[in-house]
Each structure stands twice: as structure tokens, then as C-alpha cells.
Amino acid sequence: MGKLAVAAQARVARLRAELEADPAAGDRRQRAAQLRAAREQEERVKAALDRMSELEAERARREKTNKAEVSRQKAPRASTPMPRRGR
């Protein structure tokens, strides 16, 4: 626990010094984080769309051999998983 407290104090001191040296640094960091989050979201959506087209192609291929089974199945779905918090 002592190591964590020392690390936290050092981080606070570093951020405080950064703020005194460059008051806009926090805003730039926040904008960079927002840009990174938007870019990651775009990548997740693209991956989901790619997966969706793969699933649709697979379904079309299966429909040629087994129409009855495919007609009972639900429509293919893909998701854009949310990133885990606290990485």
C-alpha cells in the first residue's frame, strides 16, 4: 500500500507541475483521450461490420444446402464490445 501512495503522490506532483508550466496541457490531454476513444469506437464498428458481412455470407452459403434450417434461425448479429474500464 505504501508504494501505491507514493506513486499517487508522485503523479499528483507531476500533474500539478505540468499544470503550472502549461495550463492548457490538461485540455490537450483530454482532447487526445476523446480522439483516441472515437478512433477506437470507429475501429470496433468497422470490425463489427466486417464480422456481420462474414456472418451473412456464411448464412447465404448454408442456405444453399439447408434452407429449412436457415429459415428457422434468427438474423445474424454482431456487436461492438465496449472496452473494459480501468485499463
N, C-alpha and C positions, 0 to 999 in steps of 0.2 A: 504494500500500500504506500509506503514511503516513496518508492520510485515513481509511482503514478502521480503523487502530489508534487514531487519535484519537477516532473515532466510538465504537468499542468501549469505550475508557476512559471517555468521557463517559457512556455508557449504564450502565456498571458503577457509576460515581459516583452517577448519578441513582437507580439502584435501591438502592444502599446507603443513600443519604439517605432514600429513601422507606421503607425497612425500619426505619431508626432512628426516623423520625417516626411511622410507623404499622405495627407488626409484623404486623398481620393483612392488610395490603394484598396480599401475595403470595397468600394463601389466597383472597381475594376475586377476584383476577385469575385464579387457576387455576379456581375455580368458574365464573366467567364464561366462560372458554375452554371448559370442559366443556359448559356450557349451550349455547353457540354451536355446538359440534360436534354436539350432539344435535339441535339445531334444523336444522342443515344436513343431517344424516342423514335426518331426517324429511322435509325438502323433496325430497331425492334419491329416497326411497322413493315419495313421492307422485307425482313426475314419472315414475318407472318404472311405477307402476300405471296412470297415465293413458296412457302410451305402450302398455302392454300391452292396455288396452281398445281403443285405436285399432287395434292390430295384429289383435286378434280380430275387430273389426268389418270390417276390410278383408278378412280371410280369409273371413268369412261372406259378404261381398259377392262375392268371387271364386268361392266355392264354388257360387253360383247359376249362374254362367256356364261354369265349367270344373271339374267335380267330379273328374275324373281327375287333373288337375294338383295340385289342392289335397290330394287323398288321398296323393299321393307326398311332399308336403312335411312337414317336421317341425313340431312345435307351435311357435307364436310364443314368443319370449323377449324379455325386456327386462332391463337391468341397472341397478344403482345404482353408477355410477362412483365410485371413491374419489378424493378430492381430491388434487391434487399436493402433495407435501411441499415445504416451504421457500418458501411464498409470502410 
